[in-house]
Amino acid sequence: MAAEIVNPPSESGTEGAPEEPFDPAFALHRGGKMAIQATVPVRNKDDLSLAYTPGVAKVCTAIAENPELVHDYTWKSQVVAVVTDGTAVLGLGDIGPEASLPVMEGKAILFKQFGGVDAVPIALATTDTDEIVETVVRLAPSFGGVNLEDISAPRCFEIERKLQERLDIPVFHDDQHGTAIVTLAALRNAAKLTGRTLGDLRAVISGAGAAGVAIAKFLLEAGIGDVCVADRKGVVSSDREDLTDVKREIAGLTNKAGLSGSLETALAGADVFIGVSGGTVPEAAVASMAKDAFVFAMANPNPEVHPDVAHKYAAVVATGRSDYPNQINNVLAFPGIFAGALQVRASRITEGMKIAAADAIAGVVGDALAADCVIPSPFDDRVAPAVAAAVAAAARAEGVARR
């Protein structure tokens, strides 16, 4: 369903005209949601001479002689660039760079609030893949990491890959990997709750965009029994002739069962449904799933399967919404992941680091594990420190840590 466009309240009304209702969203956003704050005082000429010229010249000279000192004497190792081109913003689609800024500001304050990581929103006035890559490469000396955000598929895959090849700092497309990490965490706990392992499960993913492809690959990496992906035309299978390069690759990696046809056909006997596509799954298809199935219907604001329907047939139900239990929310992942990666100055974020993050998120649930609690709350203050510690340890173990 298309998002409703609401006109903002005006600064001053026309005399005699009815007053516009107060809108708290516009009130909160007026003037933006973030600002830069100094960490040192500049109270007098002595402070000024240290924070700026001439004192700053000593630090600049030292960094010029030993570039590694930039990590100790600037904020580089504590700050992430949140980069978008505004082409896939939440459920709003391609709304452009300016209109994406409220979301990017929101992302930046979540980095700070939940992970203690500073972040700078950067909305680019280009949708050209190579131009985005070149721009980010040139900005990279100012940042310790790059979080790609709300860039449409399939360009997002190529942009991330090219940046990872050219930069020696973490580059992470949260729409892909953040969603996959939190999904795996919830799935591990759901399996544990029902006495199974990932290897016992067959999953069906609705959606072959950024999140769907990343979830499929990540679940395979984590050892799921089988997974297939469906797009608008049905199961992404090797016998289809209309596949993009990305979908052709995913067809070759997934679907050991050799399924073809519709999403509904694939769901018959499946243990897991993962929705990252929108649309609606018929109740009959949900009813055809295996006993003690899991339904993770994550489309916002309207899940592919309404929770009331899902609960009729599934042992565990999760959504992307905050007003139902088991919210699959990326904020459980990205703040801690970047905090841990920056802590050890990781050169990249590996699959092992992502799996460690998922295991840490799942582990926070602990003894509270239940059908309505397979994933912790985004406001559980144990999550980000646990994720950061696990990611830092994995980075050291995999040889990508530099301190």
N, C-alpha and C positions, 0 to 999 in steps of 0.2 A: 504494500500500500504506500502511495506517495506520501512524503512528509508534508504536513500542513504548514504553509508559509504564513507566519504571523507578523504583521507590521509592528515595528517597535513603537513604544509610546513616545510622543513628541516631547521636545523640551518645553514648549509652551503651546497651550491650546488656543483656538480661536474663541474670542469672546462670545458667549452664548451657546457654544457648541458643547455637547455632552462630554464629560471627562472620560478619557480612555481608561480601562481597568488597569490597575497596577500589575505588572508582569515581573515576578521576582527573577526570572532568567535574564531579562534585559537589565534589571537593576544590578545584578551581580556582575554582569559583564561590562558595564559602563567604565570606560577608561582602561579596559584590559584586566587580566587576572594575575599579572606578575610584574615584577620590577627587579632591577639589579641593586644589590645592597653591598656597600663596602665592608670588608672584613678587617680593615685597619683604619684608625682615626686620622683625619687631616685637620688638626685643630690650630696649628700655628706654622710659622715658617720652617721650623725644624722638621715637623712632620711632612710638610710639603716637599722639602729638599730630599727627604728619604723616599717618599712614595713616588715622586716624579723627579725631575732633573734637579741636582746632578746625581743623586744617589742611584737612580734607576740605571744610569749608564754602566755602573759597575756590574750589575746583574746581567745587563744585555751583553756586555763584553765576555763575561764568564760563559754565558750560554752559547755565544758565537764560537768560543774556543772548545766547548764541550756541549754539544746540542742535547745530550741526555739530561742536563741540568734543568731543561725546560719543565720537566715533570716535577721538580722539587721547588722551583721558584716562580711558577705561574699556576693558574688553575687548570691547565690542560688536562691533567690526569683526573680531574674531578668533574668534567663537563662533557655532555653529550649533545650532538647536533640532532634535532628532531626534524627530518627533512621530508617534505611532501611536494607533489605537484598539483594536489587538489583534485585528482581524477577519480578517486574512490573513497569519498569521505563518508564514513559511517553508512547509514542507509540512504544518504542524499545523492550519491553518485558523483559525477563530474561537475563540481560547482566552482572550480577555479581556485587559485592560490589565496586570494584575499579572503574569500568566504571560508577557507579551511583554517584560517588563523585561530578562531576560537577553540577549535579542536586541538590544534597544536599547542596552544597555550595550556589547555587542560592537560595534555600529555606531559608537558614540562613540569607542571605543578605536582602531578602524580609521581614523577621521578623524584622530586624533592621531598614530598610528603611521606612517601612510603619507602624510599631507598636512600634518602640523604644525598642524592646525586643532582647536581645542577644541570639544567638542560636549556637549550636555546632553540626556539621555533624558527625554522627556515622554510618559507614557502616560495617555491621557484616558479617563475613565469615562463616555463617551457614544459612541454610534454615529450620532447625528443630524447630518446634514451641516451644517446651519446652526449648530448648537451648536459643532461642531468649528471651523468657520470663525471664529465670533465669539471663541472662546477663544484661537485662535492670533493673531488680530488684536490682542487685548488683551495678549498676551505679547510681541508683536513688538518693542516698544521695547527689550527686553533683548538682542536678537539681531541679528547681521549677516546671517543667512540662515535658511531653514527647509527641512529635509529631511523630506519626508513618507515614511513607511515602513509597509509591511505594512497598508495600508488597502484593503479589498476593492473590487473593481469591481462596478458602474459608479460608485459614489459617489466613488472616488478621482479620477476625471476632473473632476467638478463641484467637489470641494473644492479641487483644485489651481487650476482656472480662477478660482474666486471669490477665492482668496487672492492670486493674481497680479494680479487687477484692483484689489484693495484695498491691497496693500502695495507699498512701493518698495524692497524687498530681494529677493534671489533666493529663489524658492520652486521646489522641485525634487522631484518624486516619483521616487525612485531606482528603484523597481520598474519604472517605465515607461522612463525616459530613460537610466538607467545601463545597463540591459540593452541598449537599442537602440544606444547609443554603442559599447559593446564588440563587439556583433554586427557593426556596420558596419565597425569596424576590422579584425576578422578576415576579413570578406567582401572588403574591399578587397585585403588581402594574398593571399587565396586566388585571387581573380581575376587578380592580378598574376602569381602563380606559374604559372598556366595560360594566360597570354597573352591574357587577356580584360579587359574593363572592366565596371563595374556595368551599363552600358547593354546589354550583351550577355546579361544574365542574367534568367531567369524564376524567381521564388522562390515557394514555398508555405510558409505559416506555419500551424502547428498550434497553435491557442489564440487565442481572441478576447477574452482578459482584458486586464489593464493592460499587460503586457509585449507581447503579440501585437499589440495595436492600435498601441502606440507604435512598435514595430519597423516595422510596415507604413508608417506615416506618415513615419518617419524615412528609410527606404530610398527612398521616393518623393521626398522632399526631396533626397536625395543623388544621385538620377538612375538608379535601377535600371530595367531594361527593363520588367518587369511583376512584380506580386506579387499573390497572392490569399491570403485568410485563411480558415481552416476552424475551425468549432467542433464541438461534439459531434454536431450534425445535418448536418454537411457544409460545403460551400463557402458562405461568407457572400456571397450574391449578391442583386442587387436584386429578383429575382423571388420571393424568400421573403417570407412574410407574418408571420413570427414574430420579426422583428428588433427589438431595442431601438433607441433613438435612436442610441446609439453605434455599434452594428453597422450600422444603416442608413447612417450617415455613411461608415463604412469601406467599405461595399459600393459607394457612389457614387464613392469615390476610387480603388479598386483594381480588379483583375480585368479588364484591357483585353481579355484573351482571351475573356471571356464564359463562363467555365467555370461549371458547376453540378454538383451531385451530391456524391459522397463525396470525402474527402481522398485516398483511394487513386487515384481517377480523376484528380484534379488533379495528382498526382505524376507521371503518365505523361509523359515527355519534359521534366520540369522540371529546371532546373540546380541549384536550391538547395532543401533542406529545412531549415526552422528550427522546432524544437520547443520550445514553452514551455507545454505542456499536461499532461504526463503521458500515461498510456495507452501503447499499443504499436502501432507501425506494422508491418504485415506485411512480411516479407522480399521477397515478390513485388512489392510497391509500390516498395520501394527499388530493386529490380532494374530496374524500368521507367523509372527516371529517365535523363536524358541522359548521354552519355559525359562523363567527368571532372566528375561532379556533386560538390556539397558537401553534407555532412550535418552540421548543427549540432543535435544532439539534447541539449537543455539541461535536461531535467527531472531533479530530484534526489530521491532517490538513484538512481532507475532511469531512465536515458535512454529516450526513445521508441524509439530504435533502438540496440541494443547495439553498441558500437564494433567488436566482432569481425564482426558482420554488416555494418555500414556499410563497413568496409574492403574487403569483397569487391567493392564496386561504386563507391565514391566516391574521388575524388582527394584530398579533404581531409575530415577528420572532426574535429569539436569537440564537447565536452560541457560540462556545468556542474560536473564533478567534478575534484578536485585530483589524483586518481590516474591520470588519462589526460592525454596531451598536449593542447595547445590548449584550456585551460580558459577558458570565457567567464565571467569573474568581475567583478562590478561594482566591486570594490575597485580595479580598474585605472582607473576613471573618477571616482567621486564625490569622493575626497580632493583630487585635483588640480583638478577643476572648481571646487569651493568655494574652494580655496586661491587660484586665479587670480581668481575673481569677487570675493572679499573683498579681495584685494590692491589692486584698482582701485575698490573700493566700487561694483560694478556694481548697477544698479537691478533687473536681472532677468537670467535666463539665456536667451539667444536661440538660435534654430536654428543661426545661424552659429557661435556659441560651442560648441554641441554637435558640429557637424561638425568644427570645429577640434580639439576634444578627440579625436574618433575618428581624425582624420588623424595627430595626435601619437602616439597609442597605436600605430597601425600603423607609423609611422615608426621607432619604437624598435627594431623587429625588424631592420631594415636588412639587412645582408648575411647574417644568420642565417636568412633566409627559406627555409622548407622545408615539406614536407607536414605534418610534425609540429611546426612552429613558425611559425604564421601570426599568433600573438598572444604578447606577452611574458609572462613569469611575473609574478604579483602581487608577487613579492619582488624584482623588478628595480628597483633604486633610481633608475633613470633615468626611470621612467614618470611619477610625480607631478610632478616639476619640469618635464618636457616638456609635460605637460597643462596645468599652471598657467600656464606662459609663453604657450602657444598660446591659452588661454581669455582671459587678460588682454589679449593683442594683439587678439583678435577683438572683445572688449568695447569697446576703444578705437576700433577701426575702425567699429563699428556704433553708436557714440555713446551707449552705456549706461554707460560708465565715468565716475566722478565724481572720480577722482584719478589 
